[in-house]
Amino acid sequence: MEGEFEMEVQSHTNPEAQLNSKDLTPEFIRFQHKIRRELQRGIQQGDLDTVKEKGQLMFEILGKDELNILKRVENKVRAYKNIILSLNTLYSCEAENGGLSPFQTHLISEKYAIMIEQAENSSQFEEIHLKMLEEYTDPTIRITRSENLSIVERAEKYLELNFAEEISIEGIAWELHINPSHLMREFKKEKGTTISKYRNHKRIEKAKELMVSSNLSMTDISIMVGFRNSQYFSTLFKKIEGITPVEFKRIKKNN
C-alpha cells in the first residue's frame, strides 16, 4: 500500500511553485511559510475563496513532498497522517481565534482526527483536507456579536454551535439572557416546532454528514452528535428519515 501511496503522492503537480523537492531553497521555504500564513488568516477571517486556493497549493506542496518530509521515513502513510493531524490542530486554533466556539472547535477537531486515522491513501487525505478547510472556515457557525439578531435567531445560532451539548432549555435561555417561557413561545411561533425537536433534527443532519464522509460506527456517530443512547438515536433517525441509519448509509455508499 505504501508503494501505491508514494506513486499517488508523486503524481501531484505544483504549478505555482514550479520547484522540485531537490530545490529546497531559502526562497522556497519563505514561499511555503507565506502560503501557510495566508491560509491561516483566511480561516480566521472566514474567507473561503482564499482558503480553497491556498489550501490546494499547500496540499500540492505536501503531495510532492517539496519539504523532504516523506523521504526521511519508512511508513509514508503514517507520516502523511501525522502531517494532516498537525494541520487539523493548526486550522482548529485559527477557527477558534476567528469566533468558532471552543465546544464546536473540539467537536470538529475530534471528527477529523478520527477520519484521518481511518484514511489509507492520498485521495482520501486530499478529500478530508478540503472538507476540513471548508468546515473550519464556514462563517455561519462562528459566534456573532451582532445585537440585531432576534431572540429566535440567537437561539438558532446557539443551537448550531452547541447542538451536541446536553443542555436544558433553561440553560439555553440563561446563556442567551432570555426568559425560558418567552424563548420557547417565540421559537415555537416562528419555527413551528419546539427547541428540542429542532435540536434533534440538527443532530440527525450532522449524523447524516458523518455517515457519508466517514467510516465511523453508528455508536460513535450517535455520541458525537449528542445522543448518549445509540438505540434512541436509531429510533429517532427512522422516525425523521423513514429509514434506519444503517439503511441510509448503505444507500449513500452505493450511489
N, C-alpha and C positions, 0 to 999 in steps of 0.2 A: 504494500500500500504506500510506503514511503517513496518508492521509486516513481510510482504513478503521480503521487502528490508533487514531487520535485519537478516532474515534467510539466504539470499544470502551472506551477509557480513560475517556471521559466518562460511560459508562453505569454505572460502579460507584457504589455508594452508601456513605455513611459514617454509619450510624445513631447511633453513639456521640458523634462529634464534632459532627455537625449544623452544619458550617461550610462556607461556600463559599470558593473559592480567593481571593476578594477580601478575605475576613476574616482576613488573616494577622496576627493579634494576638499580643502577648506571651503571653497566656494559652494560645493555641493552640500556640505554639512550646514552652511548658513542658509542655503535654499530650503533644505528639508525642515530646518527649525522655523523658517518664515512660514512655510505651509502649515506647520503644526500650530503656530500662534494664530494664524488667520482662521484655522479650523476651530480652535478653542474659543476665539472671540465670536465666531458665527454661532456656535452652540449656545453661548451665554446670552447672545442677543436675540436668539430665535430666528436667525437668518438662514432659512432652509436652502435657498439658491446657492449661497456661498458655501454652506456646509456640504452640499452634494458635490459641488465642483472640487473643493479642496479635499473632501473625504475620498473621492475617487482617485485623486492624484496620490494621496497618502497610501491608499491600498496598493496602487501600482508600484510605488516605491518599495513597499514591503514585499509585494509579489515577486518582483525581480531581484529581491534581496540586495538592493543597492547599498545597504548599510553593512553587508557582510555578516549578518547575524546568523542566518541559517547554515552558512558554510562551516561554522565553528561547532556545530552539534551533530550528533548522530541521529537522534529522533527529531526529524524536522516537523512532524505533525505536532508533537508536544511543544516544540519551540514556538510554532506558529500560534498554538492555543495560548501560550503564555503572553505573547505579544498582544493578541486581541483582548485577553483578560485585562492587561495593563491599560489598553485603550478604553475599555469599559469603565475602569476606575477613573481615568482622566476625564472622560466625557461626562460621567455622573457628577463629578465635582463641579465642572463648568455649568452644567444644567442647574445644579442647586444654587450656584452663585447667581444664576440668571432668574431665579424665582421658583424653581421646582421644589416642592415641599420635601423635607427630609424623609418622610414616610414614603412618598411616591418615588423618590430617588432610590431608596433601599429596595423597593419592590421591583423596579425596572432593572436595577443592577443585578439583583439575585436571579431574575428571569433570564437575562442574557448570559450570566455566568454558567447557568445550567445548560443553555443551548450551545454555548461554546464548547463545553466539555463533551457534549454529545456529537459534535461535528467531526467529520473524518476527512474532508478534502477541501481544496481551495475554493471551489464554487460555493460550498456551504458556508465557509468563512466569509466570503465576499457578500453573500446574501444576508448573513447575520449582521455584518458590519454596516451595511446600508440601512437595515431596519433599525439598528441600534442608533445610528445617527439621526434618522428621521424622528424616532420617538423622543430622544433626548432634546431635540431642537424644537419640537412641537410647542408653539406658544400658547395653544389652547389649554394646556394642562399646567401652565405656570400660575403661581399665586398673583392675583391682581390687587393693586391698591386703589382701584377706581372707586370713588364714592358715588358714582352714578348708577351702580347696579341695583336692581330691585331686590327685595327680600328673596324671591324665588330664584333669581339669577345668582345671588350669593350662595344660596343653598345648593344649586346645581354645580357651581364651581367647587364648593367644598366636597360634594359627593364625588365629583370627577377626580379630585386629588386624593380622597381618602376612602374610596369605595370598598377596599378590602379590610378596613379597620372596623373592629367591633366597638361601635359607639352608639349610645341610645339617642332617641330623638331629643331628649332633654339635653344630652351632651352636645349635640349638633347646635341646638338653639343657644346654648351657653357660649359655644365657640363663636357664634355669629352675633351674639348680644341681642337676641330676639326672644320674645316670649314664646314658649313651646306651642301653646294652643294657637297663637296667632300664626306661627310658622306653618303648622300643619294645615290650618284652614286656608291660608293663602296658596300653599303649594297644591293642595287638592283642587282648589278653584281654578288655578291657572294651568296645571298639568293634567288634570283629570285622573290622577292616581295618587296614592299615598307615597310618602317618602320611603317607607320600607320596600314597597313594590318597585319603585323607581330604582332604588339601590340594587335590588336583586336583579333587575333587568340589566343594569350596568355591569354587574358581576358576570352574568351569563354572556354578555357581549365580549367581555375581556377573556373569558374562558374559551370562547369560540376562536378568538385570535390565537391563543396559546395552542389549541388543538391543531390548528392549521400550520403554525410556524415552528412547532417543536415536537419532540418525541416524549414529552413528559407524561407520566402516568396520570390517570384521572384523579387519583387521590392527591397527587402533588398539585395538579391544576386547581382542584377544588379548594385546597388550603391557600394557595397563592392568591386566589380571587376573593377570599374571605369566608369560605364555608368550612366550618370545623368538622362537619359531618358529611362524608362523601355520599352516603345514601340519600340524604336530604338534597344534596346538590343534583344527583341524578334524577330524583323525583321532580324537582323544580325545573330542571332543564327540559325534561319531557313535557311538562305542563306548558312551558313557554314556547318551545320549538316544535313540539309534536312528535319528536323522535328522541331516543336516548343519546347521551354523549358519545357512546361507542358507535352508534349508527351514524351520527353526524360526522365523526372523524373518518369513518370508512368511506362515506360518500365523498367527502372533500379530498381524501387521498387518492381516490380513483378518478377524480375529474382532471 
